[in-house]
């Protein structure tokens, strides 16, 4: 999600880490483990603390994530989710924000 938020492609991230984009894909899908040194390098490249990659781990250990919370996280991991999350707060009018929300609910119900 952080890579997408910064607008980096998998290829750009891979190049900065000295990897192939396929390896970045495997890291992101969780099919390959990442070494501590590569995780550190990735965190520096993505301008995030290493703890960023462990957010929610304790919550998963102690309680299951709600379905709603999981769907929000999945949505925010998409390009559209990031764009919407960045744009929506910039709408100054609470009336307009409400209308956008109503529109989204209506479209979702169709």
C-alpha positions in Angstrom: 0.0 0.0 0.0 2.8 2.4 0.8 4.4 1.9 -2.6 1.1 2.7 -4.3 0.5 5.7 -2.1 3.9 7.1 -3.2 3.1 6.4 -6.9 5.9 4.0 -7.3 5.7 1.1 -9.7 6.9 -2.3 -8.7 9.6 -1.9 -11.3 10.8 1.4 -9.8 10.9 0.0 -6.3 12.7 -3.1 -7.6 15.3 -1.0 -9.4 16.0 1.0 -6.2 16.4 -2.2 -4.2 18.5 -4.0 -6.8 15.8 -6.6 -7.4 13.6 -7.8 -10.2 10.0 -6.5 -10.2 8.9 -10.2 -10.0 10.7 -10.4 -6.6 8.9 -7.3 -5.4 5.6 -8.9 -6.5 6.4 -12.0 -4.5 7.2 -9.9 -1.4 4.0 -8.0 -1.8 1.9 -11.2 -2.2 3.7 -12.8 0.8 4.9 -15.8 -1.3 8.5 -15.0 -0.5 10.0 -13.9 2.8 12.0 -10.7 3.0 15.3 -10.5 4.8 15.7 -8.0 7.6 18.3 -6.0 5.6 16.1 -5.9 2.5 13.1 -4.9 4.7 15.2 -2.1 6.1 16.3 -0.9 2.7 12.6 -1.1 1.5 11.5 1.0 4.5 14.1 3.6 3.7 13.1 3.7 0.0 9.4 4.0 0.9 10.2 6.6 3.6 8.4 4.6 6.3 9.5 3.2 9.6 10.0 -0.6 9.7 7.1 -0.8 12.2 4.9 0.3 9.3 5.1 -3.2 7.9 4.0 -4.7 11.2 1.0 -2.6 11.8 -1.9 -4.7 13.0 0.1 -7.8 13.7 -0.7 -7.6 17.5 -4.4 -7.1 16.6 -4.3 -10.3 14.5 -2.7 -12.2 17.2 -5.2 -11.0 19.9 -8.4 -10.7 17.9 -9.7 -11.4 14.5 -10.1 -8.4 12.2 -13.7 -7.6 11.5 -15.0 -8.2 7.9 -15.7 -4.5 7.5 -12.2 -3.5 8.7 -10.6 -6.1 6.3 -12.6 -4.8 3.4 -11.6 -1.2 4.1 -7.9 -2.2 4.3 -8.3 -4.1 1.0 -9.9 -1.1 -0.7 -7.3 1.3 0.6 -4.6 -0.9 -0.9 -5.9 -0.2 -4.4 -5.0 2.7 -6.5 -8.6 3.9 -6.5 -8.8 3.6 -2.7 -5.7 5.7 -2.2 -6.9 8.3 -4.7 -10.3 8.5 -3.1 -8.9 8.7 0.4 -6.5 11.5 -0.6 -9.2 13.5 -2.5 -12.2 13.1 -0.2 -10.9 15.2 2.7 -10.0 18.0 0.4 -13.8 18.6 -0.3 -14.4 21.5 2.0 -18.2 21.5 2.0 -19.7 19.0 4.4 -22.8 19.0 2.2 -20.8 18.0 -0.8 -19.0 15.3 1.1 -22.4 13.9 2.2 -23.6 14.0 -1.4 -20.5 12.1 -2.6 -21.1 9.5 0.1 -24.7 9.2 -0.8 -23.7 8.8 -4.5 -21.3 6.0 -3.6 -23.9 4.2 -1.5 -26.4 4.4 -4.3 -23.9 3.1 -6.9 -23.0 0.3 -4.6 -26.6 -0.8 -4.1 -27.2 -1.1 -7.9 
